């Protein structure tokens, strides 16, 4: 299952030259911005840089691509469908914001803020897809992106909690 998912993700990312261009430009740029913001805010700069690159990955695969022809000229503004994780695309959507959320928590040590930012980003990405036609706005994608980001933020919180030195007695 995992090798198949990795293969599907790699194929999806490299199949569209706009996504590849978005990654080649976005990852170094957003990593540099993450490091810069991290330094100015007193965050851990390496996780901040990786979080920036993770955000660039999410934006590249959702917004830097040839618009899908799923609905032809008539398509709904947003599809209202539910949360489920059955299928490769659904799992990939759940994983989309996880690098950003996990490393942002390691950088900031503020899981609630990272969760809120991740949920907001997911909603903005879906709305941008609806407005620009760069993708299909789906409530399922929003829910899957948000759930994956929340799980990653919790994992990041667990790592930061375990990483703390024990209190002296």
VEXMAR-326359 format. One record per residue: residue in one letter; x, y, z of N, C-alpha, C in turn. Coordinates in steps of 0.05 Angstrom, whole numbers, padded with zeros to 5 digits. Each point is the difference from the previous one (the first is absolute). Example, Ala and Ser with C-alpha at 12.3 -4.5 7.8 and 13.67 -1.06 7.14 Angstrom:
2
<site code="A" n_u="00264" n_v="-00114" n_w="00156" ca_u="-00018" ca_v="00024" ca_w="00000" c_u="00018" c_v="00024" c_w="00000"/>
<site code="S" n_u="-00007" n_v="00021" n_w="-00014" ca_u="00016" ca_v="00024" ca_w="00001" c_u="-00015" c_v="00022" c_w="00014"/>
This chain:
169
<site code="X" n_u="00017" n_v="-00024" n_w="00000" ca_u="-00017" ca_v="00024" ca_w="00000" c_u="00017" c_v="00025" c_w="00000"/>
<site code="X" n_u="00020" n_v="00002" n_w="00018" ca_u="00017" ca_v="00024" ca_w="00002" c_u="00017" c_v="00003" c_w="-00025"/>
<site code="X" n_u="00013" n_v="-00020" n_w="-00011" ca_u="00015" ca_v="00004" ca_w="-00025" c_u="-00018" c_v="00009" c_w="-00023"/>
<site code="X" n_u="-00024" n_v="-00011" n_w="-00001" ca_u="-00019" ca_v="00009" ca_w="-00021" c_u="-00008" c_v="00029" c_w="00004"/>
<site code="X" n_u="-00005" n_v="00008" n_w="00024" ca_u="-00007" ca_v="00028" ca_w="00006" c_u="00023" c_v="00019" c_w="-00007"/>
<site code="X" n_u="00024" n_v="-00008" n_w="00007" ca_u="00024" ca_v="00017" ca_w="-00007" c_u="00003" c_v="00002" c_w="-00030"/>
<site code="X" n_u="-00004" n_v="-00023" n_w="-00014" ca_u="00002" ca_v="00000" ca_w="-00029" c_u="-00021" c_v="00018" c_w="-00012"/>
<site code="X" n_u="-00025" n_v="-00002" n_w="00009" ca_u="-00022" ca_v="00017" ca_w="-00010" c_u="00006" c_v="00029" c_w="00005"/>
<site code="X" n_u="00011" n_v="00007" n_w="00023" ca_u="00006" ca_v="00028" ca_w="00006" c_u="00022" c_v="00010" c_w="-00018"/>
<site code="X" n_u="00021" n_v="-00016" n_w="-00003" ca_u="00023" ca_v="00008" ca_w="-00017" c_u="-00009" c_v="00003" c_w="-00029"/>
<site code="X" n_u="-00017" n_v="-00018" n_w="-00010" ca_u="-00010" ca_v="00002" ca_w="-00027" c_u="-00017" c_v="00025" c_w="-00003"/>
<site code="X" n_u="-00017" n_v="00006" n_w="00019" ca_u="-00018" ca_v="00023" ca_w="-00001" c_u="00016" c_v="00026" c_w="-00001"/>
<site code="X" n_u="00021" n_v="00001" n_w="00017" ca_u="00015" ca_v="00025" ca_w="00002" c_u="00017" c_v="00004" c_w="-00025"/>
<site code="X" n_u="00012" n_v="-00021" n_w="-00011" ca_u="00018" ca_v="00004" ca_w="-00023" c_u="-00014" c_v="00000" c_w="-00027"/>
<site code="X" n_u="-00026" n_v="-00007" n_w="-00001" ca_u="-00014" ca_v="-00001" ca_w="-00025" c_u="-00007" c_v="00027" c_w="-00012"/>
<site code="X" n_u="-00001" n_v="00020" n_w="00017" ca_u="-00008" ca_v="00027" ca_w="-00009" c_u="00024" c_v="00019" c_w="00002"/>
<site code="X" n_u="00009" n_v="00011" n_w="-00022" ca_u="00024" ca_v="00017" ca_w="00001" c_u="-00005" c_v="00025" c_w="00017"/>
<site code="X" n_u="-00025" n_v="00009" n_w="00002" ca_u="-00005" ca_v="00024" ca_w="00017" c_u="00004" c_v="-00007" c_w="00029"/>
<site code="X" n_u="-00007" n_v="-00024" n_w="00008" ca_u="00004" ca_v="-00009" ca_w="00028" c_u="00030" c_v="-00002" c_w="00005"/>
<site code="X" n_u="00015" n_v="-00011" n_w="-00018" ca_u="00029" ca_v="-00003" ca_w="00003" c_u="00013" c_v="00028" c_w="00002"/>
<site code="X" n_u="-00009" n_v="00019" n_w="-00017" ca_u="00010" ca_v="00027" ca_w="00001" c_u="-00007" c_v="00013" c_w="00027"/>
<site code="X" n_u="-00024" n_v="-00004" n_w="00009" ca_u="-00009" ca_v="00011" ca_w="00026" c_u="00018" c_v="-00011" c_w="00022"/>
<site code="X" n_u="00006" n_v="-00025" n_w="-00001" ca_u="00018" ca_v="-00012" ca_w="00021" c_u="00028" c_v="00010" c_w="-00002"/>
<site code="X" n_u="00011" n_v="00002" n_w="-00024" ca_u="00027" ca_v="00009" ca_w="-00003" c_u="00004" c_v="00029" c_w="00008"/>
<site code="X" n_u="-00020" n_v="00016" n_w="-00004" ca_u="00001" ca_v="00028" ca_w="00009" c_u="-00009" c_v="00004" c_w="00028"/>
<site code="X" n_u="-00023" n_v="-00013" n_w="00007" ca_u="-00013" ca_v="00004" ca_w="00025" c_u="00014" c_v="-00011" c_w="00024"/>
<site code="X" n_u="00011" n_v="-00025" n_w="-00002" ca_u="00012" ca_v="-00012" ca_w="00023" c_u="00024" c_v="00016" c_w="00011"/>
<site code="X" n_u="00020" n_v="00007" n_w="-00017" ca_u="00022" ca_v="00016" ca_w="00010" c_u="-00009" c_v="00027" c_w="00011"/>
<site code="X" n_u="-00019" n_v="00013" n_w="-00015" ca_u="-00009" ca_v="00027" ca_w="00008" c_u="-00015" c_v="-00002" c_w="00027"/>
<site code="X" n_u="-00018" n_v="-00018" n_w="00002" ca_u="-00016" ca_v="-00002" ca_w="00025" c_u="00017" c_v="-00011" c_w="00023"/>
<site code="X" n_u="00020" n_v="-00016" n_w="-00005" ca_u="00019" ca_v="-00009" ca_w="00021" c_u="00015" c_v="00024" c_w="00010"/>
<site code="X" n_u="00010" n_v="00016" n_w="-00018" ca_u="00015" ca_v="00024" ca_w="00008" c_u="-00018" c_v="00019" c_w="00016"/>
<site code="X" n_u="-00025" n_v="00004" n_w="-00010" ca_u="-00019" ca_v="00017" ca_w="00015" c_u="-00006" c_v="-00011" c_w="00028"/>
<site code="X" n_u="-00004" n_v="-00027" n_w="00001" ca_u="-00005" ca_v="-00012" ca_w="00026" c_u="00023" c_v="00004" c_w="00019"/>
<site code="X" n_u="00024" n_v="-00003" n_w="-00010" ca_u="00024" ca_v="00004" ca_w="00017" c_u="00002" c_v="00030" c_w="00009"/>
<site code="X" n_u="-00006" n_v="00018" n_w="-00018" ca_u="00001" ca_v="00029" ca_w="00006" c_u="-00021" c_v="00007" c_w="00021"/>
<site code="X" n_u="-00025" n_v="-00009" n_w="-00004" ca_u="-00021" ca_v="00005" ca_w="00020" c_u="00007" c_v="-00013" c_w="00026"/>
<site code="X" n_u="00010" n_v="-00025" n_w="-00001" ca_u="00008" ca_v="-00014" ca_w="00024" c_u="00021" c_v="00015" c_w="00016"/>
<site code="X" n_u="00020" n_v="00010" n_w="-00014" ca_u="00021" ca_v="00015" ca_w="00014" c_u="-00011" c_v="00025" c_w="00013"/>
<site code="X" n_u="-00017" n_v="00014" n_w="-00014" ca_u="-00012" ca_v="00025" ca_w="00010" c_u="-00019" c_v="-00004" c_w="00023"/>
<site code="X" n_u="-00014" n_v="-00023" n_w="00000" ca_u="-00019" ca_v="-00006" ca_w="00021" c_u="00012" c_v="-00016" c_w="00023"/>
<site code="X" n_u="00025" n_v="-00008" n_w="-00002" ca_u="00012" ca_v="-00015" ca_w="00021" c_u="-00007" c_v="-00030" c_w="-00001"/>
<site code="X" n_u="-00008" n_v="-00009" n_w="-00023" ca_u="-00007" ca_v="-00029" ca_w="-00002" c_u="00024" c_v="-00015" c_w="-00008"/>
<site code="X" n_u="-00002" n_v="-00026" n_w="00002" ca_u="00021" ca_v="-00018" ca_w="-00010" c_u="00001" c_v="00002" c_w="-00030"/>
<site code="X" n_u="00023" n_v="00009" n_w="-00011" ca_u="00001" ca_v="00007" ca_w="-00029" c_u="-00001" c_v="-00023" c_w="-00019"/>
<site code="X" n_u="00013" n_v="-00023" n_w="00007" ca_u="00000" ca_v="-00022" ca_w="-00018" c_u="-00028" c_v="-00012" c_w="-00004"/>
<site code="X" n_u="-00015" n_v="-00006" n_w="00021" ca_u="-00028" ca_v="-00009" ca_w="-00004" c_u="-00017" c_v="00022" c_w="-00015"/>
<site code="X" n_u="00005" n_v="00025" n_w="00006" ca_u="-00015" ca_v="00021" ca_w="-00014" c_u="00006" c_v="00000" c_w="-00030"/>
<site code="X" n_u="00025" n_v="-00005" n_w="-00008" ca_u="00007" ca_v="-00002" ca_w="-00028" c_u="-00014" c_v="-00024" c_w="-00013"/>
<site code="X" n_u="00000" n_v="-00023" n_w="00014" ca_u="-00013" ca_v="-00024" ca_w="-00011" c_u="-00030" c_v="00004" c_w="-00001"/>
<site code="X" n_u="-00011" n_v="00013" n_w="00019" ca_u="-00029" ca_v="00007" ca_w="-00001" c_u="-00006" c_v="00017" c_w="-00024"/>
<site code="X" n_u="00017" n_v="00019" n_w="-00006" ca_u="-00003" ca_v="00017" ca_w="-00024" c_u="00000" c_v="-00016" c_w="-00025"/>
<site code="X" n_u="00019" n_v="-00019" n_w="-00002" ca_u="00002" ca_v="-00017" ca_w="-00024" c_u="-00025" c_v="-00018" c_w="-00001"/>
<site code="X" n_u="-00010" n_v="-00010" n_w="00023" ca_u="-00024" ca_v="-00016" ca_w="00000" c_u="-00024" c_v="00016" c_w="-00010"/>
<site code="X" n_u="-00002" n_v="00026" n_w="00007" ca_u="-00021" ca_v="00017" ca_w="-00009" c_u="00002" c_v="00004" c_w="-00031"/>
<site code="X" n_u="00024" n_v="00003" n_w="-00009" ca_u="00005" ca_v="00003" ca_w="-00029" c_u="-00009" c_v="-00025" c_w="-00015"/>
<site code="X" n_u="00005" n_v="-00023" n_w="00011" ca_u="-00009" ca_v="-00025" ca_w="-00012" c_u="-00030" c_v="-00001" c_w="-00002"/>
<site code="X" n_u="-00014" n_v="00007" n_w="00022" ca_u="-00029" ca_v="00000" ca_w="-00001" c_u="-00011" c_v="00019" c_w="-00020"/>
<site code="X" n_u="00011" n_v="00024" n_w="-00002" ca_u="-00009" ca_v="00020" ca_w="-00019" c_u="00006" c_v="-00008" c_w="-00028"/>
<site code="X" n_u="00023" n_v="-00012" n_w="-00005" ca_u="00007" ca_v="-00008" ca_w="-00027" c_u="-00019" c_v="-00022" c_w="-00011"/>
<site code="X" n_u="-00006" n_v="-00020" n_w="00017" ca_u="-00016" ca_v="-00022" ca_w="-00010" c_u="-00030" c_v="00008" c_w="-00003"/>
<site code="X" n_u="-00008" n_v="00021" n_w="00013" ca_u="-00028" ca_v="00008" ca_w="-00001" c_u="-00005" c_v="00024" c_w="-00019"/>
<site code="X" n_u="00019" n_v="00018" n_w="-00002" ca_u="-00005" ca_v="00025" ca_w="-00015" c_u="00017" c_v="00004" c_w="-00025"/>
<site code="X" n_u="00023" n_v="-00014" n_w="-00002" ca_u="00018" ca_v="00003" ca_w="-00023" c_u="-00004" c_v="-00024" c_w="-00018"/>
<site code="X" n_u="-00022" n_v="-00002" n_w="-00013" ca_u="-00004" ca_v="-00022" ca_w="-00018" c_u="-00020" c_v="00007" c_w="-00022"/>
<site code="X" n_u="00000" n_v="-00016" n_w="-00020" ca_u="-00019" ca_v="00003" ca_w="-00022" c_u="-00027" c_v="-00006" c_w="00011"/>
<site code="X" n_u="-00019" n_v="00018" n_w="-00003" ca_u="-00027" ca_v="-00005" ca_w="00011" c_u="-00012" c_v="-00026" c_w="-00010"/>
<site code="X" n_u="-00013" n_v="-00015" n_w="00018" ca_u="-00012" ca_v="-00025" ca_w="-00008" c_u="-00024" c_v="00005" c_w="-00018"/>
<site code="X" n_u="-00006" n_v="-00018" n_w="-00017" ca_u="-00023" ca_v="00002" ca_w="-00018" c_u="-00024" c_v="-00017" c_w="00010"/>
<site code="X" n_u="-00001" n_v="-00004" n_w="00026" ca_u="-00019" ca_v="-00018" ca_w="00012" c_u="-00029" c_v="00006" c_w="-00007"/>
<site code="X" n_u="-00007" n_v="00026" n_w="00000" ca_u="-00028" ca_v="00007" ca_w="-00004" c_u="-00005" c_v="00015" c_w="-00027"/>
<site code="X" n_u="00020" n_v="00002" n_w="-00016" ca_u="-00004" ca_v="00015" ca_w="-00025" c_u="-00005" c_v="00029" c_w="00005"/>
<site code="X" n_u="-00019" n_v="00012" n_w="-00015" ca_u="-00005" ca_v="00028" ca_w="00004" c_u="-00020" c_v="00005" c_w="00022"/>
<site code="X" n_u="-00015" n_v="-00020" n_w="00008" ca_u="-00019" ca_v="00004" ca_w="00022" c_u="00009" c_v="-00016" c_w="00024"/>
<site code="X" n_u="00007" n_v="00014" n_w="00021" ca_u="00008" ca_v="-00014" ca_w="00025" c_u="-00010" c_v="00016" c_w="00024"/>
<site code="X" n_u="-00005" n_v="-00014" n_w="00021" ca_u="-00010" ca_v="00013" ca_w="00024" c_u="00022" c_v="00017" c_w="00013"/>
<site code="X" n_u="-00007" n_v="00020" n_w="00015" ca_u="00020" ca_v="00016" ca_w="00014" c_u="00015" c_v="-00017" c_w="00020"/>
<site code="X" n_u="-00014" n_v="-00016" n_w="00015" ca_u="00013" ca_v="-00018" ca_w="00019" c_u="-00017" c_v="-00025" c_w="00003"/>
<site code="X" n_u="00013" n_v="-00023" n_w="00001" ca_u="-00015" ca_v="-00025" ca_w="00004" c_u="-00002" c_v="-00005" c_w="00030"/>
<site code="X" n_u="-00024" n_v="-00005" n_w="00009" ca_u="-00005" ca_v="-00005" ca_w="00028" c_u="-00001" c_v="-00030" c_w="00004"/>
<site code="X" n_u="00022" n_v="-00011" n_w="00009" ca_u="00002" ca_v="-00029" ca_w="00006" c_u="00013" c_v="-00004" c_w="00027"/>
<site code="X" n_u="-00001" n_v="-00024" n_w="00010" ca_u="00008" ca_v="-00005" ca_w="00028" c_u="00029" c_v="-00008" c_w="00003"/>
<site code="X" n_u="00007" n_v="-00006" n_w="00024" ca_u="00027" ca_v="-00008" ca_w="00008" c_u="00002" c_v="-00030" c_w="-00003"/>
<site code="X" n_u="00020" n_v="-00010" n_w="-00015" ca_u="00007" ca_v="-00028" ca_w="00000" c_u="00028" c_v="-00003" c_w="-00011"/>
<site code="X" n_u="00014" n_v="-00021" n_w="00008" ca_u="00028" ca_v="-00004" ca_w="-00007" c_u="00003" c_v="-00025" c_w="-00018"/>
<site code="X" n_u="-00020" n_v="-00008" n_w="-00014" ca_u="00002" ca_v="-00023" ca_w="-00018" c_u="00008" c_v="00010" c_w="-00027"/>
<site code="X" n_u="00023" n_v="-00008" n_w="-00010" ca_u="00009" ca_v="00008" ca_w="-00026" c_u="00026" c_v="00016" c_w="00002"/>
<site code="X" n_u="00016" n_v="-00002" n_w="-00021" ca_u="00026" ca_v="00013" ca_w="-00001" c_u="-00002" c_v="00030" c_w="00002"/>
<site code="X" n_u="-00017" n_v="00012" n_w="-00016" ca_u="-00003" ca_v="00030" ca_w="00001" c_u="-00008" c_v="00009" c_w="00028"/>
<site code="X" n_u="-00018" n_v="-00014" n_w="00013" ca_u="-00009" ca_v="00007" ca_w="00026" c_u="00023" c_v="-00001" c_w="00020"/>
<site code="X" n_u="00016" n_v="-00021" n_w="-00001" ca_u="00023" ca_v="-00002" ca_w="00018" c_u="00021" c_v="00021" c_w="-00006"/>
<site code="X" n_u="00004" n_v="00006" n_w="-00026" ca_u="00020" ca_v="00021" ca_w="-00007" c_u="-00010" c_v="00027" c_w="00010"/>
<site code="X" n_u="-00026" n_v="00005" n_w="-00001" ca_u="-00011" ca_v="00025" ca_w="00011" c_u="00004" c_v="00001" c_w="00030"/>
<site code="X" n_u="-00003" n_v="-00022" n_w="00014" ca_u="00004" ca_v="00000" ca_w="00029" c_u="00030" c_v="00005" c_w="00006"/>
<site code="X" n_u="00018" n_v="-00007" n_w="-00017" ca_u="00028" ca_v="00004" ca_w="00004" c_u="00011" c_v="00027" c_w="-00009"/>
<site code="X" n_u="-00016" n_v="00014" n_w="-00016" ca_u="00009" ca_v="00024" ca_w="-00013" c_u="00013" c_v="00021" c_w="00018"/>
<site code="X" n_u="-00013" n_v="00007" n_w="00022" ca_u="00011" ca_v="00020" ca_w="00018" c_u="00015" c_v="-00011" c_w="00024"/>
<site code="X" n_u="00004" n_v="-00026" n_w="00000" ca_u="00014" ca_v="-00012" ca_w="00024" c_u="00029" c_v="00010" c_w="00003"/>
<site code="X" n_u="00016" n_v="00002" n_w="-00021" ca_u="00027" ca_v="00009" ca_w="00005" c_u="00000" c_v="00029" c_w="00011"/>
<site code="X" n_u="-00017" n_v="00017" n_w="-00012" ca_u="-00002" ca_v="00027" ca_w="00011" c_u="-00007" c_v="00001" c_w="00029"/>
<site code="X" n_u="-00022" n_v="-00014" n_w="00007" ca_u="-00011" ca_v="00001" ca_w="00027" c_u="00020" c_v="-00012" c_w="00020"/>
<site code="X" n_u="00011" n_v="-00023" n_w="-00006" ca_u="00019" ca_v="-00013" ca_w="00018" c_u="00024" c_v="00018" c_w="00006"/>
<site code="X" n_u="00013" n_v="00009" n_w="-00021" ca_u="00024" ca_v="00016" ca_w="00004" c_u="-00006" c_v="00028" c_w="00011"/>
<site code="X" n_u="-00023" n_v="00011" n_w="-00007" ca_u="-00008" ca_v="00026" ca_w="00012" c_u="-00003" c_v="-00002" c_w="00030"/>
<site code="X" n_u="-00011" n_v="-00023" n_w="00010" ca_u="-00002" ca_v="-00004" ca_w="00029" c_u="00027" c_v="-00003" c_w="00012"/>
<site code="X" n_u="00018" n_v="-00014" n_w="-00013" ca_u="00028" ca_v="-00003" ca_w="00010" c_u="00013" c_v="00028" c_w="00001"/>
<site code="X" n_u="-00005" n_v="00017" n_w="-00019" ca_u="00012" ca_v="00027" ca_w="-00001" c_u="-00012" c_v="00018" c_w="00021"/>
<site code="X" n_u="-00027" n_v="00001" n_w="00002" ca_u="-00014" ca_v="00020" ca_w="00016" c_u="-00006" c_v="-00010" c_w="00028"/>
<site code="X" n_u="-00003" n_v="-00027" n_w="00003" ca_u="-00010" ca_v="-00012" ca_w="00025" c_u="-00027" c_v="00011" c_w="00008"/>
<site code="X" n_u="-00017" n_v="00005" n_w="-00020" ca_u="-00027" ca_v="00010" ca_w="00004" c_u="-00020" c_v="-00016" c_w="-00017"/>
<site code="X" n_u="-00007" n_v="-00024" n_w="00009" ca_u="-00018" ca_v="-00017" ca_w="-00016" c_u="-00027" c_v="00013" c_w="-00007"/>
<site code="X" n_u="-00013" n_v="00014" n_w="00019" ca_u="-00027" ca_v="00011" ca_w="-00007" c_u="00002" c_v="00021" c_w="-00022"/>
<site code="X" n_u="00021" n_v="00017" n_w="00000" ca_u="00003" ca_v="00020" ca_w="-00021" c_u="00005" c_v="-00014" c_w="-00027"/>
<site code="X" n_u="00017" n_v="-00021" n_w="00000" ca_u="00006" ca_v="-00014" ca_w="-00025" c_u="-00025" c_v="-00014" c_w="-00010"/>
<site code="X" n_u="-00016" n_v="-00012" n_w="00017" ca_u="-00024" ca_v="-00012" ca_w="-00009" c_u="-00019" c_v="00020" c_w="-00013"/>
<site code="X" n_u="-00003" n_v="00023" n_w="00013" ca_u="-00017" ca_v="00021" ca_w="-00011" c_u="00010" c_v="00010" c_w="-00027"/>
<site code="X" n_u="00026" n_v="00005" n_w="-00002" ca_u="00012" ca_v="00009" ca_w="-00025" c_u="-00004" c_v="-00022" c_w="-00022"/>
<site code="X" n_u="00004" n_v="-00025" n_w="00007" ca_u="-00003" ca_v="-00022" ca_w="-00019" c_u="-00028" c_v="-00003" c_w="-00010"/>
<site code="X" n_u="-00020" n_v="00002" n_w="00018" ca_u="-00028" ca_v="-00001" ca_w="-00009" c_u="-00007" c_v="00023" c_w="-00017"/>
<site code="X" n_u="00010" n_v="00024" n_w="00007" ca_u="-00005" ca_v="00024" ca_w="-00017" c_u="00013" c_v="-00003" c_w="-00027"/>
<site code="X" n_u="00025" n_v="-00010" n_w="-00001" ca_u="00013" ca_v="-00005" ca_w="-00025" c_u="-00015" c_v="-00019" c_w="-00018"/>
<site code="X" n_u="-00010" n_v="-00022" n_w="00012" ca_u="-00015" ca_v="-00020" ca_w="-00015" c_u="-00025" c_v="00013" c_w="-00012"/>
<site code="X" n_u="-00014" n_v="00016" n_w="00015" ca_u="-00024" ca_v="00014" ca_w="-00010" c_u="00007" c_v="00019" c_w="-00022"/>
<site code="X" n_u="00022" n_v="00015" n_w="00003" ca_u="00008" ca_v="00020" ca_w="-00020" c_u="00009" c_v="-00014" c_w="-00026"/>
<site code="X" n_u="00013" n_v="-00022" n_w="00003" ca_u="00008" ca_v="-00016" ca_w="-00024" c_u="-00024" c_v="-00009" c_w="-00015"/>
<site code="X" n_u="-00020" n_v="-00011" n_w="00014" ca_u="-00024" ca_v="-00010" ca_w="-00014" c_u="-00015" c_v="00023" c_w="-00013"/>
<site code="X" n_u="-00002" n_v="00023" n_w="00013" ca_u="-00014" ca_v="00023" ca_w="-00011" c_u="00015" c_v="00011" c_w="-00025"/>
<site code="X" n_u="00027" n_v="00001" n_w="00002" ca_u="00016" ca_v="00009" ca_w="-00022" c_u="-00003" c_v="-00019" c_w="-00024"/>
<site code="X" n_u="-00002" n_v="-00026" n_w="00005" ca_u="-00004" ca_v="-00019" ca_w="-00022" c_u="-00027" c_v="00005" c_w="-00013"/>
<site code="X" n_u="-00021" n_v="00006" n_w="00016" ca_u="-00026" ca_v="00006" ca_w="-00011" c_u="00000" c_v="00025" c_w="-00017"/>
<site code="X" n_u="00013" n_v="00021" n_w="00009" ca_u="00000" ca_v="00026" ca_w="-00013" c_u="00017" c_v="-00001" c_w="-00025"/>
<site code="X" n_u="00024" n_v="-00013" n_w="00001" ca_u="00019" ca_v="00001" ca_w="-00022" c_u="-00004" c_v="-00023" c_w="-00020"/>
<site code="X" n_u="-00013" n_v="-00022" n_w="00009" ca_u="-00003" ca_v="-00023" ca_w="-00017" c_u="00025" c_v="-00018" c_w="00001"/>
<site code="X" n_u="00019" n_v="00006" n_w="00018" ca_u="00025" ca_v="-00015" ca_w="00002" c_u="-00005" c_v="-00028" c_w="00012"/>
<site code="X" n_u="-00024" n_v="-00005" n_w="00008" ca_u="-00007" ca_v="-00025" ca_w="00012" c_u="-00030" c_v="-00001" c_w="00005"/>
<site code="X" n_u="-00008" n_v="-00020" n_w="00014" ca_u="-00029" ca_v="-00002" ca_w="00007" c_u="-00002" c_v="00004" c_w="00030"/>
<site code="X" n_u="-00017" n_v="00019" n_w="00007" ca_u="-00006" ca_v="00005" ca_w="00029" c_u="-00018" c_v="-00023" c_w="00010"/>
<site code="X" n_u="00009" n_v="-00013" n_w="00021" ca_u="-00016" ca_v="-00022" ca_w="00012" c_u="00002" c_v="00003" c_w="00030"/>
<site code="X" n_u="-00023" n_v="-00003" n_w="00013" ca_u="00001" ca_v="00000" ca_w="00029" c_u="00016" c_v="-00024" c_w="00011"/>
<site code="X" n_u="-00001" n_v="-00022" n_w="-00015" ca_u="00015" ca_v="-00024" ca_w="00008" c_u="00030" c_v="00007" c_w="00001"/>
<site code="X" n_u="00010" n_v="00014" n_w="-00020" ca_u="00028" ca_v="00007" ca_w="00000" c_u="00007" c_v="00018" c_w="00024"/>
<site code="X" n_u="-00018" n_v="00019" n_w="00005" ca_u="00004" ca_v="00018" ca_w="00023" c_u="00001" c_v="-00016" c_w="00026"/>
<site code="X" n_u="-00019" n_v="-00019" n_w="00003" ca_u="-00001" ca_v="-00016" ca_w="00025" c_u="00025" c_v="-00018" c_w="00002"/>
<site code="X" n_u="00007" n_v="-00013" n_w="-00022" ca_u="00024" ca_v="-00018" ca_w="00000" c_u="00026" c_v="00016" c_w="00006"/>
<site code="X" n_u="00003" n_v="00023" n_w="-00014" ca_u="00024" ca_v="00017" ca_w="00004" c_u="00001" c_v="00008" c_w="00030"/>
<site code="X" n_u="-00022" n_v="00009" n_w="00010" ca_u="-00001" ca_v="00010" ca_w="00028" c_u="00005" c_v="-00022" c_w="00020"/>
<site code="X" n_u="-00012" n_v="-00024" n_w="-00004" ca_u="00004" ca_v="-00022" ca_w="00018" c_u="00029" c_v="-00009" c_w="00000"/>
<site code="X" n_u="00012" n_v="-00002" n_w="-00023" ca_u="00028" ca_v="-00007" ca_w="-00002" c_u="00018" c_v="00020" c_w="00014"/>
<site code="X" n_u="-00006" n_v="00026" n_w="-00004" ca_u="00016" ca_v="00021" ca_w="00013" c_u="-00003" c_v="-00001" c_w="00030"/>
<site code="X" n_u="-00024" n_v="-00005" n_w="00010" ca_u="-00005" ca_v="-00001" ca_w="00029" c_u="00016" c_v="-00024" c_w="00011"/>
<site code="X" n_u="-00002" n_v="-00023" n_w="-00013" ca_u="00015" ca_v="-00023" ca_w="00009" c_u="00030" c_v="00005" c_w="00000"/>
<site code="X" n_u="00010" n_v="00014" n_w="-00020" ca_u="00029" ca_v="00006" ca_w="-00001" c_u="00008" c_v="00020" c_w="00022"/>
<site code="X" n_u="-00018" n_v="00019" n_w="00005" ca_u="00006" ca_v="00020" ca_w="00021" c_u="00000" c_v="-00014" c_w="00028"/>
<site code="X" n_u="-00018" n_v="-00020" n_w="00004" ca_u="00000" ca_v="-00015" ca_w="00025" c_u="00026" c_v="-00016" c_w="00002"/>
<site code="X" n_u="00009" n_v="-00012" n_w="-00023" ca_u="00025" ca_v="-00015" ca_w="00000" c_u="00023" c_v="00018" c_w="00006"/>
<site code="X" n_u="00000" n_v="00024" n_w="-00011" ca_u="00021" ca_v="00019" ca_w="00005" c_u="00000" c_v="00009" c_w="00030"/>
<site code="X" n_u="-00024" n_v="00004" n_w="00011" ca_u="-00002" ca_v="00006" ca_w="00028" c_u="00011" c_v="-00022" c_w="00017"/>
<site code="X" n_u="-00006" n_v="-00025" n_w="-00007" ca_u="00010" ca_v="-00023" ca_w="00015" c_u="00031" c_v="-00001" c_w="00000"/>
<site code="X" n_u="00011" n_v="00006" n_w="-00024" ca_u="00030" ca_v="00000" ca_w="-00002" c_u="00011" c_v="00023" c_w="00017"/>
<site code="X" n_u="-00012" n_v="00023" n_w="00000" ca_u="00010" ca_v="00023" ca_w="00016" c_u="-00003" c_v="-00006" c_w="00030"/>
<site code="X" n_u="-00021" n_v="-00014" n_w="00007" ca_u="-00005" ca_v="-00007" ca_w="00028" c_u="00021" c_v="-00020" c_w="00009"/>
<site code="X" n_u="00005" n_v="-00020" n_w="-00016" ca_u="00020" ca_v="-00020" ca_w="00007" c_u="00028" c_v="00011" c_w="00000"/>
<site code="X" n_u="00005" n_v="00021" n_w="-00015" ca_u="00026" ca_v="00012" ca_w="-00004" c_u="00008" c_v="00017" c_w="00024"/>
<site code="X" n_u="-00019" n_v="00008" n_w="00016" ca_u="00006" ca_v="00018" ca_w="00023" c_u="00016" c_v="-00015" c_w="00021"/>
<site code="X" n_u="00018" n_v="00015" n_w="00012" ca_u="00016" ca_v="-00011" ca_w="00022" c_u="-00018" c_v="-00004" c_w="00024"/>
<site code="X" n_u="00004" n_v="-00021" n_w="00016" ca_u="-00016" ca_v="-00004" ca_w="00023" c_u="00005" c_v="00022" c_w="00021"/>
<site code="X" n_u="-00021" n_v="00007" n_w="00014" ca_u="00002" ca_v="00021" ca_w="00020" c_u="00016" c_v="-00010" c_w="00024"/>
<site code="X" n_u="00016" n_v="00018" n_w="00011" ca_u="00016" ca_v="-00008" ca_w="00023" c_u="-00018" c_v="00000" c_w="00025"/>
<site code="X" n_u="00006" n_v="-00019" n_w="00018" ca_u="-00016" ca_v="-00003" ca_w="00024" c_u="00013" c_v="00013" c_w="00023"/>
